[in-house]
Amino acid sequence: MTVFDNYDLSARNTFRMKVRCARFVEYDSAEELEALDFGALPQPVLAMGGGSNLLFTGDFPGTVLHGRIGGIRVAAETPDGGVLVEAGAGVVFDDLCAWAAARGLWGLENLSLIPGEVGAAAVQNIGAYGVEFKDVAVEVRCLEVATCARRTFRVEECAYGYRESLFKRPEVKGRYIVLSVLLRLSRAATPRLDYGNIRAALGTDAPAGPADVREAVIRIRNAKLPDPAEKGSAGSFFKNPVIPQEHFARIEALTRAELGPEATVPHYDAGGMVKVPAAWMIERLGFKGLKAGNAAVWEKQPLVLVNDTGAAAPEEILALERRIIDAVQEKYGIELHPEVEHI
Ligand SMILES: Cc1cc2nc3c(=O)[nH]c(=O)nc-3n(C[C@H](O)[C@H](O)[C@H](O)COP(=O)(O)OP(=O)(O)OC[C@H]3O[C@@H](n4cnc5c(N)ncnc54)[C@H](O)[C@@H]3O)c2cc1C
């Protein structure tokens, strides 16, 4: 275990905010974590992975905990081609995707290249190209901070939804630290190619293996999203709003009045409601590529706010966020909510 006081977090968050925490503790095993005297740590305590979904709004007065629990292993195989895989919470999620693809195991290929670690994937219910973490999850194994007891949650108990989970609920948040996850992957081919332009990037309906789909997903993502190594960001900054049909009809009418009767508004069915891409609204409002001091809206994907020069202060990101929320509210009557967690 390593412990630092007054620790610089700038290399630990993909937004590259230059902030510090009072203490930084890095543990290598569940036993080391159990042995910690949580009550004696500077409060509050934040479990952190790769810091790729966080916006630090200033110095953090408490303790940041980071786990290095590694390991990927096949726990069991089933006669129908199912392969149960256990992965430590500290494994880089994309390393797990690469591991599975290299062994011909289906299930994770559409989630390739999402930054961050396995523990956070279970908290966030990460998703991309029509697949979410919950689709492959079997169990999430945790430590309960208050009692230091181990607790295993079956996937049905995790209350997974669109970037939602039991672990994010206000009454549960911070109570559990993920130690490992159990996933069900498959030797039988289960390609999911209907979302986005995977099929076009792949150039076939019949990929030879998950590695082909993984490569196509990586190509699409690299063309659209900023590389965290080069441009600070936390990925999609806002959630896509879900609105009633009548509200959507008003937005469509407004758009047709502006652009002509043939104009369409992109949308997806969301169980009787309508999901509208926040990126479309942000682009319509002219924010795509907009620079605001050291912050900017990413020129290739307006849902992403970036630390454009590398020197953005949290206040600059927050001010740009506010401008976008206000503009969308004023024009479309929709309140955008951040997907990125503000700390
Ligand atoms: C360029 C870019 C692209 C992205 N694309 C996508 C995408 O396509 N889809 C998507 O879903 N997300 C995407 N993201 C967001 C991000 O990658 C995910 O949310 C990811 O799961 C965060 O992982 P992390 O390890 O960095 O977690 P962190 O940001 O460190 O933490 C996220 C949350 O998880 C909690 N947490 C972390 N580890 C643990 C643990 N062991 N136990 C309990 N709680 C824990 C933290 O307290 C926090 O609440 C993107 C981000 C970037 C920068």
The ligand as an SDF file (V2000), in Angstrom:
LIG
                    3D

 53 58  0  0  0  0  0  0  0  0999 V2000
  -12.6530   10.0500  -23.9410 C   0  0  0  0  0  0  0  0  0  0  0  0
  -13.6680    9.3860  -23.0450 C   0  0  0  0  0  0  0  0  0  0  0  0
  -14.6370    8.5700  -23.6010 C   0  0  0  0  0  0  0  0  0  0  0  0
  -15.6060    7.9450  -22.7990 C   0  0  0  0  0  0  0  0  0  0  0  0
  -16.5260    7.1260  -23.3880 N   0  0  0  0  0  0  0  0  0  0  0  0
  -17.4560    6.5140  -22.6360 C   0  0  0  0  0  0  0  0  0  0  0  0
  -18.4220    5.6300  -23.2280 C   0  0  0  0  0  0  0  0  0  0  0  0
  -18.4200    5.4030  -24.4270 O   0  0  0  0  0  0  0  0  0  0  0  0
  -19.3410    5.0610  -22.4160 N   0  0  0  0  0  0  0  0  0  0  0  0
  -19.3590    5.2690  -21.0690 C   0  0  0  0  0  0  0  0  0  0  0  0
  -20.2160    4.6870  -20.3910 O   0  0  0  0  0  0  0  0  0  0  0  0
  -18.4530    6.0790  -20.4770 N   0  0  0  0  0  0  0  0  0  0  0  0
  -17.5110    6.7040  -21.2200 C   0  0  0  0  0  0  0  0  0  0  0  0
  -16.5990    7.5270  -20.6250 N   0  0  0  0  0  0  0  0  0  0  0  0
  -16.6760    7.8000  -19.1750 C   0  0  0  0  0  0  0  0  0  0  0  0
  -15.7560    6.8860  -18.3060 C   0  0  0  0  0  0  0  0  0  0  0  0
  -14.7660    6.2880  -19.0940 O   0  0  0  0  0  0  0  0  0  0  0  0
  -16.5590    5.8160  -17.5840 C   0  0  0  0  0  0  0  0  0  0  0  0
  -17.5430    6.3900  -16.7590 O   0  0  0  0  0  0  0  0  0  0  0  0
  -15.6540    4.9070  -16.7270 C   0  0  0  0  0  0  0  0  0  0  0  0
  -16.3810    3.8100  -16.2130 O   0  0  0  0  0  0  0  0  0  0  0  0
  -15.0010    5.6270  -15.5680 C   0  0  0  0  0  0  0  0  0  0  0  0
  -14.0160    4.7640  -15.0470 O   0  0  0  0  0  0  0  0  0  0  0  0
  -12.9120    5.2670  -14.0470 P   0  0  0  0  0  0  0  0  0  0  0  0
  -12.1580    4.0690  -13.5790 O   0  0  0  0  0  0  0  0  0  0  0  0
  -12.1090    6.3400  -14.6690 O   0  0  0  0  0  0  0  0  0  0  0  0
  -13.8090    5.8310  -12.8640 O   0  0  0  0  0  0  0  0  0  0  0  0
  -13.7180    7.2020  -12.0610 P   0  0  0  0  0  0  0  0  0  0  0  0
  -13.9940    8.3330  -12.9830 O   0  0  0  0  0  0  0  0  0  0  0  0
  -12.4690    7.2420  -11.2680 O   0  0  0  0  0  0  0  0  0  0  0  0
  -14.9600    7.0380  -11.0760 O   0  0  0  0  0  0  0  0  0  0  0  0
  -16.2880    6.9940  -11.5660 C   0  0  0  0  0  0  0  0  0  0  0  0
  -17.2350    6.6450  -10.4120 C   0  0  0  0  0  0  0  0  0  0  0  0
  -17.0060    5.3100   -9.9920 O   0  0  0  0  0  0  0  0  0  0  0  0
  -16.6860    5.2730   -8.6050 C   0  0  0  0  0  0  0  0  0  0  0  0
  -15.6850    4.2070   -8.4260 N   0  0  0  0  0  0  0  0  0  0  0  0
  -14.5300    4.0540   -9.1140 C   0  0  0  0  0  0  0  0  0  0  0  0
  -13.9240    2.9170   -8.7370 N   0  0  0  0  0  0  0  0  0  0  0  0
  -14.6970    2.3670   -7.7690 C   0  0  0  0  0  0  0  0  0  0  0  0
  -14.6130    1.1810   -6.9700 C   0  0  0  0  0  0  0  0  0  0  0  0
  -13.6080    0.2950   -7.0790 N   0  0  0  0  0  0  0  0  0  0  0  0
  -15.6060    0.9340   -6.0540 N   0  0  0  0  0  0  0  0  0  0  0  0
  -16.6440    1.7890   -5.9250 C   0  0  0  0  0  0  0  0  0  0  0  0
  -16.7820    2.9190   -6.6440 N   0  0  0  0  0  0  0  0  0  0  0  0
  -15.8080    3.1910   -7.5590 C   0  0  0  0  0  0  0  0  0  0  0  0
  -16.1500    6.6550   -8.2780 C   0  0  0  0  0  0  0  0  0  0  0  0
  -16.3290    6.9640   -6.9120 O   0  0  0  0  0  0  0  0  0  0  0  0
  -17.0310    7.5020   -9.1710 C   0  0  0  0  0  0  0  0  0  0  0  0
  -18.2920    7.6760   -8.5510 O   0  0  0  0  0  0  0  0  0  0  0  0
  -15.6100    8.1540  -21.4030 C   0  0  0  0  0  0  0  0  0  0  0  0
  -14.6110    8.9790  -20.8310 C   0  0  0  0  0  0  0  0  0  0  0  0
  -13.6540    9.5790  -21.6390 C   0  0  0  0  0  0  0  0  0  0  0  0
  -12.5980   10.4170  -21.0060 C   0  0  0  0  0  0  0  0  0  0  0  0
  1  2  1  0
  2  3  1  0
  2 52  2  0
  3  4  2  0
  4  5  1  0
  4 50  1  0
  5  6  2  0
  6  7  1  0
  6 13  1  0
  7  8  2  0
  7  9  1  0
  9 10  1  0
 10 11  2  0
 10 12  1  0
 12 13  2  0
 13 14  1  0
 14 15  1  0
 14 50  1  0
 15 16  1  0
 16 17  1  0
 16 18  1  0
 18 19  1  0
 18 20  1  0
 20 21  1  0
 20 22  1  0
 22 23  1  0
 23 24  1  0
 24 25  2  0
 24 26  1  0
 24 27  1  0
 27 28  1  0
 28 29  2  0
 28 30  1  0
 28 31  1  0
 31 32  1  0
 32 33  1  0
 33 34  1  0
 33 48  1  0
 34 35  1  0
 35 36  1  0
 35 46  1  0
 36 37  1  0
 36 45  1  0
 37 38  2  0
 38 39  1  0
 39 40  1  0
 39 45  2  0
 40 41  1  0
 40 42  2  0
 42 43  1  0
 43 44  2  0
 44 45  1  0
 46 47  1  0
 46 48  1  0
 48 49  1  0
 50 51  2  0
 51 52  1  0
 52 53  1  0
M  END
$$$$
